């Protein structure tokens, strides 16, 4: 085949297109047959395996990549989750392709899908064909949530949040700060009013605050916090969950209330499944545990999900990715990338979906690490035309 017509870069982006479509359908409530999702994933696998094989050279990097992908499939068979193997595929199939080019492609496709979905939802809402979900009581009034035909309102907010962050990353140097901050504030308002996802509504203005912390002292403080945020959040969650599960007190109860009962779910999963090397297939079920009471088991915390569902081996690998990436972004003065990656870790405090590399694209910043770049070929390859 003529390399000028199609090369491994094109093949990677074809696979990425199918992966974006598949993931979007998985997160929405549209009745998509399972065979369609399996076909889309098969195309993704075919494209990304081809892209890997076309540039592969036999060295220790290759052995590590094959080993990680193989473990990803084993982890899939145990947990039922594609997330870890998808991270491995996307990182290894996109060698020599800039992160910004990948993020721009993601943004272009995802923003179109989201806009079509929002318009379709708005039409159905105007026609009275939408049923809102109830959340909490505030001053005697029930707060209603719009899920925009996603499986949950939080799922929609997850997509919207990282789509906006894709825009921030791609166009940060090309747009006036006033316009950028305006987009972030409008997004925060929209997220709070309609899907009513408070965590994400707070993260949008937090980015503005971090971005405004310029100057030698404040910039260093923000960068230091972001560099160590993963390990701080991880250790904090593990300690608090353990104390809540076995030595609960007023402090842990207050933390659990502030997190809408998320500690109950993580502690319950820990007591029910425990922790091992390979992980577990978590069943979302109604449970009763003597020290926790009645609750529905759904691990709504990235760190708890990582350890309990994915197992210690994946936890070590993902932690290595997170800490090495944070360290190298800090050392190489990639400030915006470091802030965006830290937002994945903050998001993970209240959501379990932080490991999904699409739309949680900042995991791609592992491509900016020194260890990843050591295996890049010196010659340039033709990139996908913009």
SERO-4910 file (N, C-alpha, C, O; in steps of 0.05 Angstrom, whole numbers):
BEGIN
 pado doro    nc1    nc2    nc3   cac1   cac2   cac3    cc1    cc2    cc3    oc1    oc2    oc3
  Unk    A     17    -24      0      0      0      0     18     25      0     38     26     14
  Unk    A     10     44    -15     26     69    -17     24     84      9      2     92     18
  Unk    A     48     89     21     48    102     47     39    131     46     31    143     66
  Unk    A     39    143     21     30    170     18      0    172     19    -12    193     25
  Unk    A    -14    150     14    -43    149     15    -52    145     44    -70    159     54
  Unk    A    -41    125     57    -49    119     85    -24    109    100     -8     93     89
  Unk    A    -21    118    124      1    108    141    -10    102    169    -34    104    174
  Unk    A      8     96    187     -1     87    214    -14    110    229    -30    105    247
  Unk    A     -7    135    223    -21    157    235    -50    158    228    -68    162    245
  Unk    A    -55    155    202    -83    154    192    -98    131    205   -121    134    214
  Unk    A    -85    108    207    -98     84    218   -104     88    247   -126     80    257
  Unk    A    -86    101    262    -92    107    290   -116    125    293   -134    119    309
  Unk    A   -118    146    276   -141    164    279   -167    152    270   -188    158    280
  Unk    A   -166    133    251   -190    118    244   -200    102    268   -224    102    274
  Unk    A   -181     89    281   -188     74    305   -199     92    327   -218     85    341
  Unk    A   -187    116    330   -195    135    350   -224    144    344   -240    147    363
  Unk    A   -230    149    319   -257    157    312   -278    136    321   -298    143    333
  Unk    A   -272    111    315   -291     90    323   -292     87    353   -313     81    364
  Unk    A   -269     92    367   -269     90    396   -286    112    408   -300    108    428
  Unk    A   -284    136    397   -300    159    408   -329    153    404   -345    157    423
  Unk    A   -337    143    381   -365    137    376   -375    115    395   -397    117    407
  Unk    A   -359     94    398   -367     72    415   -370     82    444   -390     75    457
  Unk    A   -350     97    454   -351    106    482   -375    124    487   -388    123    508
  Unk    A   -381    141    467   -404    159    470   -429    143    472   -446    149    489
  Unk    A   -432    122    456   -456    106    457   -458     91    483   -480     87    494
  Unk    A   -436     82    494   -435     67    519   -445     85    542   -460     75    560
  Unk    A   -438    111    542   -445    129    564   -474    140    561   -485    150    580
  Unk    A   -485    137    537   -513    148    534   -533    126    538   -526    102    540
  Unk    A   -558    134    540   -580    115    545   -594    106    520   -615     93    521
  Unk    A   -583    112    497   -595    103    472   -594     73    470   -573     61    477
  Unk    A   -615     60    459   -615     31    458   -598     20    435   -608     14    413
  Unk    A   -572     17    440   -553      7    420   -549    -22    425   -541    -30    447
  Unk    A   -553    -39    405   -549    -68    408   -520    -74    415   -501    -61    406
  Unk    A   -516    -94    432   -489   -102    440   -471   -109    417   -447   -105    418
  Unk    A   -483   -121    396   -467   -129    373   -454   -105    359   -433   -107    347
  Unk    A   -468    -82    360   -457    -58    347   -433    -48    363   -412    -41    351
  Unk    A   -435    -48    390   -412    -40    406   -389    -59    403   -366    -50    402
  Unk    A   -394    -85    401   -372   -104    396   -359   -100    369   -334   -102    367
  Unk    A   -375    -94    349   -364    -88    322   -346    -63    323   -324    -64    312
  Unk    A   -355    -42    336   -339    -18    338   -313    -23    352   -292    -13    343
  Unk    A   -314    -38    374   -289    -44    388   -270    -62    371   -246    -59    372
  Unk    A   -282    -80    355   -265    -97    338   -250    -80    317   -227    -85    312
  Unk    A   -264    -59    307   -251    -41    288   -228    -26    302   -207    -22    291
  Unk    A   -234    -17    326   -213     -2    342   -189    -20    346   -166    -12    341
  Unk    A   -193    -45    355   -171    -63    359   -155    -68    333   -131    -67    334
  Unk    A   -169    -72    311   -156    -77    286   -138    -53    278   -115    -57    269
  Unk    A   -149    -29    281   -134     -5    273   -109     -1    291    -87      4    282
  Unk    A   -113     -3    317    -92      3    336    -70    -19    336    -47    -13    340
  Unk    A    -78    -44    333    -58    -65    331    -42    -61    306    -17    -65    306
  Unk    A    -55    -54    284    -41    -49    259    -21    -26    262      2    -28    253
  Unk    A    -30     -4    275    -12     19    279     12     12    296     34     21    291
  Unk    A      8     -5    316     30    -14    333     50    -32    318     74    -28    319
  Unk    A     39    -51    303     56    -69    287     72    -55    266     95    -62    261
  Unk    A     60    -34    254     74    -20    232     98     -4    241    116      1    225
  Unk    A    100      3    267    123     18    276    140      2    296    159     13    307
  Unk    A    132    -23    301    145    -38    323    173    -46    316    179    -55    294
  Unk    A    191    -44    336    218    -54    334    222    -71    359    212    -64    381
  Unk    A    236    -93    356    239   -111    379    260   -101    398    284   -102    393
  Unk    A    251    -90    421    269    -82    442    253    -84    469    231    -95    469
  Unk    A    265    -75    490    252    -78    516    226    -62    518    208    -70    532
  Unk    A    224    -40    503    199    -25    502    176    -42    491    154    -43    501
  Unk    A    183    -57    469    163    -74    456    154    -96    475    130   -102    477
  Unk    A    172   -108    490    165   -129    509    146   -118    530    127   -131    538
  Unk    A    152    -94    540    135    -81    561    108    -75    549     88    -81    563
  Unk    A    106    -65    525     81    -58    513     64    -83    509     40    -83    516
  Unk    A     75   -104    499     60   -129    495     51   -140    521     28   -149    524
  Unk    A     68   -139    542     60   -148    568     37   -132    580     19   -144    592
  Unk    A     38   -106    577     17    -89    588    -10    -93    574    -31    -95    587
  Unk    A     -9    -96    548    -33   -101    533    -45   -128    540    -69   -131    543
  Unk    A    -27   -148    543    -36   -175    550    -49   -175    578    -70   -187    582
  Unk    A    -37   -160    597    -49   -158    623    -75   -142    622    -93   -148    637
  Unk    A    -76   -123    604   -101   -108    601   -124   -126    593   -146   -122    602
  Unk    A   -119   -145    575   -140   -163    567   -147   -182    589   -170   -189    593
  Unk    A   -127   -191    605   -133   -208    627   -150   -193    648   -169   -203    659
  Unk    A   -142   -168    653   -157   -151    671   -186   -147    661   -204   -146    677
  Unk    A   -189   -144    635   -216   -142    623   -232   -166    629   -256   -164    636
  Unk    A   -220   -190    627   -235   -215    632   -243   -217    661   -264   -230    667
  Unk    A   -228   -205    679   -234   -207    707   -254   -185    715   -274   -191    729
  Unk    A   -250   -161    707   -265   -138    716   -289   -130    698   -308   -118    707
  Unk    A   -287   -137    673   -307   -129    654   -303   -100    643   -320    -90    630
  Unk    A   -281    -88    650   -275    -60    642   -254    -59    620   -233    -73    622
  Unk    A   -259    -43    600   -240    -39    578   -220    -17    583   -201    -13    568
  Unk    A   -223     -2    605   -208     22    609   -177     19    608   -163     34    595
  Unk    A   -167     -1    623   -138     -4    624   -126    -12    597   -106     -1    589
  Unk    A   -138    -31    584   -128    -40    558   -130    -18    537   -114    -15    520
  Unk    A   -151     -1    540   -154     22    521   -132     42    525   -122     54    506
  Unk    A   -125     48    550   -102     66    556    -77     55    543    -62     71    529
  Unk    A    -71     30    546    -47     18    535    -47     20    504    -28     28    492
  Unk    A    -70     13    492    -72     14    463    -67     42    453    -52     47    434
  Unk    A    -81     62    465    -79     89    455    -51    101    458    -42    115    440
  Unk    A    -38     95    480    -11    105    484      9     92    465     26    106    454
  Unk    A      7     66    460     27     52    444     21     54    414     39     52    398
  Unk    A     -4     59    407    -11     62    378     -6     90    368     -7     94    343
  Unk    A     -2    109    386      0    137    377     29    148    380     33    172    382
  Unk    A     49    130    379     76    139    381     82    159    358     72    156    336
  Unk    A     97    180    364    105    202    346     81    220    338     85    238    321
  Unk    A     58    217    350     35    234    344     32    253    368     31    244    391
  Unk    A     32    279    363     30    299    385      4    296    400    -17    291    389
  Unk    A      6    300    427    -18    299    444    -38    320    435    -62    315    434
  Unk    A    -29    344    428    -47    365    420    -63    358    395    -86    365    393
  Unk    A    -50    344    377    -64    335    352    -86    315    359   -108    316    348
  Unk    A    -80    297    378   -100    277    386   -123    291    401   -146    285    396
  Unk    A   -116    309    419   -137    323    434   -154    340    416   -178    342    421
  Unk    A   -143    353    396   -158    369    377   -178    351    362   -201    359    358
  Unk    A   -169    328    353   -187    310    339   -209    301    358   -233    300    350
  Unk    A   -202    294    383   -223    286    402   -243    308    406   -267    303    407
  Unk    A   -234    333    409   -252    355    414   -270    360    390   -294    364    394
  Unk    A   -260    359    366   -276    364    342   -299    344    340   -322    351    334
  Unk    A   -293    318    345   -314    298    343   -333    299    366   -357    298    363
  Unk    A   -322    301    390   -339    300    414   -357    324    417   -380    322    425
  Unk    A   -347    348    410   -363    372    411   -387    370    393   -409    379    400
  Unk    A   -383    359    369   -405    355    350   -426    335    362   -450    341    361
  Unk    A   -416    313    372   -435    293    384   -450    305    407   -474    300    410
  Unk    A   -437    320    424   -450    332    447   -471    353    439   -493    354    450
  Unk    A   -464    369    419   -483    390    410   -508    377    397   -530    386    403
  Unk    A   -504    357    381   -527    343    369   -544    331    392   -569    332    391
  Unk    A   -531    319    411   -546    306    433   -561    327    450   -584    322    457
  Unk    A   -549    350    455   -562    370    471   -586    382    456   -607    386    468
  Unk    A   -583    386    430   -605    397    414   -628    377    414   -651    384    417
  Unk    A   -622    351    410   -643    330    409   -657    328    437   -681    325    438
  Unk    A   -642    330    458   -653    329    485   -671    353    489   -693    351    500
  Unk    A   -662    377    481   -678    401    484   -705    400    470   -725    408    480
  Unk    A   -704    389    446   -729    385    430   -748    367    445   -772    373    448
  Unk    A   -738    345    455   -755    326    469   -765    337    496   -787    331    504
  Unk    A   -748    353    509   -757    366    534   -780    386    528   -799    387    543
  Unk    A   -777    401    507   -798    420    499   -824    406    493   -846    417    497
  Unk    A   -822    382    482   -846    366    475   -857    350    499   -877    336    496
  Unk    A   -844    353    522   -854    339    546   -847    309    546   -861    294    560
  Unk    A   -827    301    532   -819    273    530   -795    265    547   -784    243    544
  Unk    A   -788    283    565   -764    278    582   -773    276    611   -788    292    621
  Unk    A   -763    256    625   -768    252    653   -743    260    669   -722    248    665
  Unk    A   -745    280    686   -723    289    702   -718    271    726   -737    259    737
  Unk    A   -694    268    735   -687    252    758   -685    271    783   -677    294    780
  Unk    A   -692    260    806   -691    275    831   -665    270    845   -654    248    844
  Unk    A   -655    290    858   -630    286    874   -635    293    903   -648    277    916
  Unk    A   -627    315    913   -629    321    941   -650    343    947   -660    355    928
  Unk    A   -655    347    972   -673    368    981   -657    392    991   -638    389   1006
  Unk    A   -664    416    982   -652    441    991   -674    460   1000   -690    469    984
  Unk    A   -674    466   1026   -695    484   1037   -723    474   1030   -740    490   1024
  Unk    A   -727    448   1031   -753    437   1026   -760    433    997   -780    421    990
  Unk    A   -743    443    979   -748    440    950   -731    417    939   -708    413    947
  Unk    A   -743    401    921   -729    379    909   -714    388    884   -725    402    867
  Unk    A   -688    382    883   -671    390    861   -673    369    839   -670    345    844
  Unk    A   -680    378    815   -683    360    792   -659    362    774   -646    382    772
  Unk    A   -653    340    760   -628    338    744   -635    330    715   -653    313    711
  Unk    A   -622    342    696   -624    335    668   -601    317    661   -578    323    666
  Unk    A   -607    293    650   -585    275    643   -578    276    613   -558    264    605
  Unk    A   -593    291    598   -588    295    569   -584    269    554   -567    266    537
  Unk    A   -601    250    561   -602    223    549   -576    207    554   -570    189    539
  Unk    A   -561    215    574   -538    198    583   -549    179    604   -571    181    614
  Unk    A   -532    159    611   -540    140    632   -545    153    659   -560    143    675
  Unk    A   -532    176    663   -536    191    688   -529    220    682   -514    226    663
  Unk    A   -538    238    700   -531    266    697   -501    269    701   -488    286    689
  Unk    A   -489    253    719   -460    255    724   -444    246    699   -423    257    693
  Unk    A   -455    226    684   -442    218    660   -441    240    639   -421    243    625
  Unk    A   -463    255    637   -463    277    618   -443    299    627   -428    309    610
  Unk    A   -443    305    653   -424    325    663   -395    316    658   -378    333    652
  Unk    A   -390    291    661   -363    280    656   -354    286    628   -332    295    623
  Unk    A   -372    281    609   -366    286    581   -362    316    575   -343    324    562
  Unk    A   -381    332    586   -380    360    581   -354    372    594   -341    389    581
  Unk    A   -347    363    617   -324    374    632   -298    370    616   -283    389    611
  Unk    A   -293    345    607   -268    340    593   -269    350    564   -248    354    552
  Unk    A   -292    353    553   -294    366    526   -285    395    528   -271    405    511
  Unk    A   -295    409    549   -287    436    553   -257    438    558   -243    456    549
  Unk    A   -246    419    574   -217    419    579   -201    413    554   -179    423    551
  Unk    A   -212    397    536   -199    393    510   -196    420    496   -175    426    485
  Unk    A   -218    435    496   -218    461    483   -197    479    496   -182    493    482
  Unk    A   -196    479    523   -176    495    537   -148    488    529   -131    505    524
  Unk    A   -142    462    528   -115    453    522   -107    460    493    -85    469    488
  Unk    A   -126    456    474   -119    460    446   -117    490    439   -100    498    424
  Unk    A   -134    507    451   -136    535    443   -126    554    465   -131    578    463
  Unk    A   -112    544    485   -104    561    507    -87    585    498    -91    607    508
  Unk    A    -69    580    479    -51    602    470    -63    618    447    -51    636    437
  Unk    A    -87    611    438    -99    623    414   -124    640    420   -134    653    402
  Unk    A   -132    640    445   -157    654    452   -151    673    475   -135    667    492
  Unk    A   -165    696    475   -161    715    497   -171    704    523   -191    689    524
  Unk    A   -156    710    544   -163    699    570   -191    706    579   -204    690    592
  Unk    A   -200    730    573   -227    738    581   -248    719    568   -267    711    582
  Unk    A   -245    713    543   -264    694    529   -261    666    541   -282    653    546
  Unk    A   -237    658    547   -232    631    558   -246    628    585   -259    609    591
  Unk    A   -241    648    602   -253    647    629   -284    649    627   -298    637    643
  Unk    A   -294    664    608   -323    666    604   -335    639    597   -356    631    607
  Unk    A   -321    624    579   -330    597    571   -330    579    595   -349    563    599
  Unk    A   -310    580    612   -308    563    635   -330    570    656   -342    552    667
  Unk    A   -336    596    659   -356    603    678   -384    596    669   -401    587    684
  Unk    A   -389    599    643   -415    591    631   -418    560    634   -440    551    640
  Unk    A   -396    546    629   -397    517    632   -403    509    661   -418    490    666
  Unk    A   -391    523    680   -396    518    708   -426    523    715   -439    507    729
  Unk    A   -436    545    705   -465    552    710   -483    530    697   -501    521    710
  Unk    A   -477    523    673   -493    503    659   -493    476    674   -513    463    677
  Unk    A   -469    468    683   -466    443    697   -481    442    723   -491    422    731
  Unk    A   -481    465    737   -494    466    763   -525    468    760   -539    456    775
  Unk    A   -534    482    740   -563    487    737   -577    462    725   -599    455    734
  Unk    A   -566    450    705   -580    429    690   -573    401    700   -591    388    712
  Unk    A   -550    390    696   -544    364    708   -539    365    738   -539    345    751
  Unk    A   -535    389    748   -531    394    777   -509    376    788   -513    363    808
  Unk    A   -486    377    775   -462    363    785   -444    383    798   -430    398    785
  Unk    A   -444    384    825   -431    405    839   -401    404    838   -388    425    836
  Unk    A   -390    380    839   -360    378    838   -349    390    813   -330    406    814
  Unk    A   -361    383    790   -351    393    764   -356    423    762   -340    438    751
  Unk    A   -379    432    773   -385    461    772   -364    477    788   -359    500    781
  Unk    A   -352    465    808   -331    478    823   -304    477    809   -287    494    812
  Unk    A   -299    455    794   -273    452    781   -268    472    759   -245    480    755
  Unk    A   -289    480    745   -286    500    723   -274    526    734   -253    535    724
  Unk    A   -286    539    755   -273    564    765   -247    558    779   -230    576    781
  Unk    A   -242    534    789   -217    527    801   -194    529    781   -172    537    787
  Unk    A   -200    521    756   -180    524    735   -172    553    731   -149    560    728
  Unk    A   -192    570    732   -187    599    729   -169    609    752   -150    624    747
  Unk    A   -175    600    776   -159    608    799   -130    598    796   -111    614    801
  Unk    A   -126    573    788    -99    563    784    -85    578    762    -61    584    764
  Unk    A   -100    585    741    -87    599    718    -79    628    726    -60    639    715
  Unk    A    -95    640    744    -89    667    752    -66    668    772    -54    690    777
  Unk    A    -59    646    784    -37    645    804    -10    647    789      5    628    789
  Unk    A     -5    670    778     21    674    764     40    687    783     33    695    805
  Unk    A     65    689    774     85    700    791    102    678    803     92    655    805
  Unk    A    125    684    811    145    663    820    134    647    843    136    622    842
  Unk    A    124    660    864    116    645    888     90    629    883     90    605    888
  Unk    A     69    642    874     43    628    871     45    607    849     33    585    852
  Unk    A     59    612    828     62    592    807     76    567    818     69    545    811
  Unk    A     96    571    834    110    549    846     93    533    865     94    508    865
  Unk    A     76    547    880     58    534    899     38    516    884     34    493    891
  Unk    A     25    528    863      5    513    847     18    489    834      7    467    834
  Unk    A     41    493    822     55    471    808     63    449    828     61    425    821
  Unk    A     72    456    852     79    436    872     55    420    880     57    395    883
  Unk    A     33    434    884      8    420    892      0    400    870     -6    377    876
  Unk    A      0    410    845     -9    393    823     10    369    819      1    347    813
  Unk    A     36    374    824     55    352    820     50    329    839     52    305    831
  Unk    A     43    335    864     40    314    884     10    307    890      4    293    909
  Unk    A     -8    318    873    -36    315    880    -46    286    879    -62    277    895
  Unk    A    -35    270    860    -44    242    857    -38    227    883    -56    214    894
  Unk    A    -14    228    892     -6    212    915    -20    222    940    -27    207    958
  Unk    A    -24    249    942    -39    260    965    -67    250    966    -77    241    986
  Unk    A    -81    252    943   -109    244    941   -112    214    946   -129    205    960
  Unk    A    -93    198    934    -94    169    937    -91    161    966   -108    145    976
  Unk    A    -71    170    979    -66    163   1007    -88    173   1025    -97    158   1043
  Unk    A    -98    197   1020   -119    208   1037   -145    191   1035   -157    185   1055
  Unk    A   -152    183   1010   -176    167   1007   -173    140   1020   -192    131   1034
  Unk    A   -151    127   1016   -147    100   1028   -148    101   1059   -161     84   1071
  Unk    A   -135    122   1071   -135    124   1100   -164    130   1110   -173    117   1129
  Unk    A   -177    149   1097   -204    156   1107   -224    133   1103   -240    128   1121
  Unk    A   -222    119   1081   -240     96   1076   -235     74   1097   -254     63   1108
  Unk    A   -210     69   1103   -204     48   1124   -215     57   1151   -227     40   1165
  Unk    A   -211     82   1158   -221     91   1184   -251     90   1184   -263     83   1205
  Unk    A   -264     98   1162   -293     98   1161   -304     70   1163   -325     66   1176
  Unk    A   -290     50   1151   -300     23   1150   -297      9   1178   -314     -7   1185
  Unk    A   -275     15   1192   -269      0   1216   -267     17   1242   -269      6   1264
  Unk    A   -263     43   1239   -260     60   1263   -275     86   1258   -264    108   1262
  Unk    A   -300     84   1250   -315    108   1242   -319    127   1266   -324    118   1289
  Unk    A   -316    153   1261   -321    173   1281   -335    197   1269   -342    196   1245
  Unk    A   -338    218   1284   -352    241   1275   -339    254   1251   -353    264   1233
  Unk    A   -312    254   1250   -298    266   1228   -302    251   1202   -309    263   1182
  Unk    A   -299    225   1203   -303    209   1178   -332    210   1169   -338    209   1145
  Unk    A   -351    211   1188   -379    214   1181   -385    240   1167   -400    240   1147
  Unk    A   -372    261   1176   -376    287   1163   -364    287   1135   -375    298   1116
  Unk    A   -340    275   1132   -328    273   1106   -346    257   1087   -349    264   1063
  Unk    A   -357    235   1097   -375    219   1081   -400    234   1072   -409    232   1049
  Unk    A   -411    250   1090   -434    266   1083   -427    287   1062   -442    291   1043
  Unk    A   -403    299   1065   -395    319   1045   -391    306   1018   -394    320    997
  Unk    A   -384    281   1017   -380    266    992   -405    250    983   -403    232    967
  Unk    A   -428    258    994   -454    245    987   -454    215    991   -464    200    974
  Unk    A   -441    205   1012   -442    177   1018   -423    160   1002   -425    135   1003
  Unk    A   -404    172    988   -386    156    971   -368    138    988   -360    117    979
  Unk    A   -361    147   1012   -344    130   1029   -358    105   1037   -345     84   1039
  Unk    A   -384    106   1041   -400     83   1047   -397     61   1026   -393     38   1031
  Unk    A   -399     70   1000   -398     51    978   -370     39    975   -367     15    970
  Unk    A   -349     55    979   -322     45    976   -316     26   1000   -305      5    996
  Unk    A   -324     34   1024   -319     17   1048   -335     -9   1045   -325    -30   1053
  Unk    A   -359     -7   1035   -375    -32   1031   -362    -50   1011   -362    -75   1015
  Unk    A   -352    -39    989   -339    -56    969   -314    -69    980   -308    -92    974
  Unk    A   -300    -54    996   -275    -65   1008   -282    -88   1027   -268   -109   1027
  Unk    A   -303    -84   1044   -310   -106   1062   -321   -130   1047   -317   -153   1056
  Unk    A   -335   -125   1025   -347   -147   1010   -327   -162    993   -328   -187    991
  Unk    A   -310   -147    979   -292   -159    959   -263   -161    968   -249   -180    961
  Unk    A   -254   -143    984   -226   -142    992   -209   -132    970   -218   -121    950
  Unk    A   -183   -136    973   -163   -126    953   -145   -149    946   -135   -164    963
  Unk    A   -140   -153    920   -122   -173    910   -105   -162    887   -108   -139    880
  Unk    A    -90   -179    874    -72   -170    852    -87   -166    827    -81   -146    812
  Unk    A   -107   -182    820   -119   -182    794   -145   -166    792   -154   -159    770
  Unk    A   -158   -159    815   -182   -144    814   -207   -161    817   -206   -185    821
  Unk    A   -231   -148    814   -256   -161    817   -276   -151    797   -273   -129    786
  Unk    A   -296   -166    792   -320   -157    776   -340   -147    797   -353   -164    810
  Unk    A   -344   -121    799   -362   -110    819   -390   -111    809   -397   -102    787
  Unk    A   -408   -121    826   -436   -123    820   -451   -100    835   -449    -98    859
  Unk    A   -465    -83    820   -480    -62    832   -506    -73    844   -525    -80    829
  Unk    A   -507    -76    870   -530    -89    883   -536    -74    909   -520    -60    920
  Unk    A   -561    -79    919   -569    -68    944   -559    -86    967   -563   -110    966
  Unk    A   -546    -74    986   -533    -89   1007   -540    -79   1035   -549    -56   1039
  Unk    A   -535    -96   1055   -536    -88   1083   -511    -99   1096   -506   -123   1096
  Unk    A   -495    -81   1108   -472    -89   1125   -476    -77   1152   -484    -54   1155
  Unk    A   -471    -92   1173   -477    -83   1201   -467    -56   1208   -481    -40   1221
  Unk    A   -442    -49   1200   -431    -23   1209   -436     -1   1189   -429     22   1194
  Unk    A   -449     -8   1166   -454     13   1145   -483     16   1139   -491     37   1128
  Unk    A   -500     -3   1146   -529     -1   1141   -536    -10   1113   -521    -25   1100
  Unk    A   -559      0   1103   -568     -7   1076   -556     13   1056   -555     37   1061
  Unk    A   -547      3   1033   -537     21   1012   -535      6    986   -534    -19    986
  Unk    A   -534     21    964   -530      8    938   -501      9    931   -488     31    932
  Unk    A   -489    -14    925   -460    -15    920   -454     -4    892   -460    -16    872
  Unk    A   -442     19    892   -432     31    867   -408     48    875   -411     69    888
  Unk    A   -384     39    867   -360     53    875   -357     79    860   -348     79    837
  Unk    A   -364    101    872   -364    127    859   -339    143    867   -341    166    875
  Unk    A   -316    130    866   -291    143    873   -269    129    857   -266    104    859
  Unk    A   -253    144    843   -232    133    826   -212    116    841   -204     95    832
  Unk    A   -203    126    864   -182    113    879   -191     87    891   -177     67    890
  Unk    A   -215     87    902   -227     62    912   -232     42    890   -227     18    893
  Unk    A   -242     52    867   -247     35    844   -221     22    834   -220     -1    827
  Unk    A   -200     38    833   -174     29    823   -164      5    839   -156    -15    828
  Unk    A   -164      8    865   -152    -13    883   -170    -37    884   -160    -60    882
  Unk    A   -196    -33    887   -214    -56    891   -222    -70    865   -220    -94    863
  Unk    A   -230    -55    845   -239    -67    821   -216    -76    803   -216    -98    792
  Unk    A   -197    -58    799   -175    -64    779   -152    -80    791   -137    -92    777
  Unk    A   -150    -80    818   -129    -96    831   -103    -82    834    -99    -60    824
  Unk    A    -85    -94    850    -61    -81    858    -41    -78    835    -26    -58    834
  Unk    A    -41    -97    816    -22    -95    793    -29    -70    776    -11    -54    770
  Unk    A    -54    -67    769    -62    -44    753    -59    -18    769    -51      2    758
  Unk    A    -64    -20    795    -60      4    812    -31     13    812    -26     37    810
  Unk    A    -13     -5    813     16      2    813     23     14    786     37     34    784
  Unk    A     13      2    764     19     12    737      8     40    733     22     58    724
  Unk    A    -18     44    740    -31     70    736    -18     91    754    -14    113    746
  Unk    A    -11     83    778      3    102    797     30    110    785     38    133    788
  Unk    A     44     91    773     69     97    760     65    118    738     79    138    736
  Unk    A     45    112    720     38    131    699     33    159    711     44    179    701
  Unk    A     16    160    731      7    186    743     30    201    755     33    225    750
  Unk    A     47    188    771     68    201    785     92    209    766    103    231    769
  Unk    A     99    192    748    120    198    729    111    221    711    127    239    705
  Unk    A     86    220    702     76    242    684     76    268    699     85    289    689
  Unk    A     66    268    724     65    293    740     94    304    744     98    328    742
  Unk    A    112    286    750    140    294    755    152    307    731    165    328    732
  Unk    A    149    294    707    162    304    683    149    329    673    163    347    662
  Unk    A    123    332    675    109    356    668    119    379    685    123    402    676
  Unk    A    123    374    711    133    394    729    162    402    722    168    426    721
  Unk    A    179    382    717    207    388    711    210    402    684    228    418    681
  Unk    A    193    396    665    195    408    639    178    434    636    175    445    614
  Unk    A    167    443    659    152    469    660    128    469    641    122    490    629
  Unk    A    115    446    639     90    445    623     66    450    643     53    431    651
  Unk    A     62    475    648     44    483    670     15    476    665      2    465    682
  Unk    A      5    483    641    -23    477    634    -28    448    634    -49    438    644
  Unk    A    -10    432    622    -13    403    621    -14    392    650    -30    374    656
  Unk    A      3    402    667      3    393    695    -23    399    709    -33    382    724
  Unk    A    -33    423    705    -59    430    718    -81    412    707    -98    403    723
  Unk    A    -82    408    681   -103    391    670   -102    363    680   -123    351    686
  Unk    A    -78    352    682    -75    325    693    -84    324    722    -97    305    731
  Unk    A    -78    344    738    -86    345    766   -117    346    768   -128    337    788
  Unk    A   -130    357    748   -159    358    749   -171    330    745   -194    325    755
  Unk    A   -157    312    732   -166    284    731   -166    272    759   -185    258    767
  Unk    A   -145    278    774   -143    268    801   -163    280    820   -174    267    838
  Unk    A   -169    306    817   -190    319    833   -217    308    826   -234    302    843
  Unk    A   -222    305    800   -248    293    790   -251    265    802   -274    258    809
  Unk    A   -230    250    804   -231    223    814   -239    221    843   -247    199    852
  Unk    A   -238    242    858   -247    241    886   -277    235    888   -286    223    907
  Unk    A   -292    244    868   -321    240    869   -333    223    846   -357    219    846
  Unk    A   -316    214    828   -325    198    806   -306    175    800   -282    178    804
  Unk    A   -317    153    791   -300    129    786   -290    128    757   -273    112    750
  Unk    A   -300    146    740   -295    144    711   -269    158    703   -263    161    679
  Unk    A   -253    167    722   -229    182    716   -208    166    701   -190    178    689
  Unk    A   -210    139    701   -190    123    687   -197    120    657   -180    109    642
  Unk    A   -219    130    649   -227    127    620   -212    148    604   -218    172    605
  Unk    A   -192    139    588   -174    157    574   -189    174    554   -179    195    546
  Unk    A   -213    166    546   -231    184    531   -258    183    545   -270    162    547
  Unk    A   -267    206    554   -257    233    548   -236    244    567   -227    267    564
  Unk    A   -227    228    587   -207    239    606   -179    239    593   -161    224    601
  Unk    A   -176    256    573   -152    256    556   -126    263    569   -105    255    558
  Unk    A   -125    277    592    -99    283    604    -81    259    610    -57    263    614
  Unk    A    -92    235    611    -75    211    613    -55    210    590    -34    197    592
  Unk    A    -62    222    567    -44    222    544    -18    237    549      1    234    535
  Unk    A    -18    253    570      7    268    576     30    250    584     52    259    587
  Unk    A     24    225    589     46    205    593     64    205    569     88    198    571
  Unk    A     53    212    546     70    214    521     91    236    524    110    236    508
  Unk    A     88    254    543    107    276    546    130    268    565    148    285    570
  Unk    A    129    244    576    150    236    595    175    227    581    175    220    558
  Unk    A    197    229    595    223    221    584    224    192    577    236    184    557
  Unk    A    212    175    594    213    146    590    197    138    565    205    119    551
  Unk    A    176    153    559    160    147    535    175    156    510    175    142    490
  Unk    A    187    179    512    200    191    488    225    176    480    234    178    457
  Unk    A    236    160    498    261    145    491    256    125    469    275    117    455
  Unk    A    231    116    465    226     96    445    215    108    419    206     93    402
  Unk    A    215    134    417    205    146    392    226    145    370    250    150    375
  Unk    A    217    139    346    236    138    323    245    166    317    230    185    319
  Unk    A    270    169    308    280    196    302    268    208    277    266    232    274
  Unk    A    260    191    258    249    202    233    221    212    237    206    202    254
  Unk    A    214    232    221    187    243    223    168    226    206    176    213    186
  Unk    A    143    226    214    123    212    198    102    233    190     98    253    203
  Unk    A     89    226    169     68    245    159     44    244    177     33    223    182
  Unk    A     37    268    187     14    270    205    -12    273    190    -12    279    166
  Unk    A    -34    267    204    -60    271    192    -65    300    186    -60    317    203
  Unk    A    -73    306    162    -77    334    154    -99    346    170   -120    334    175
  Unk    A    -94    371    178   -115    385    194   -137    395    175   -156    407    184
***
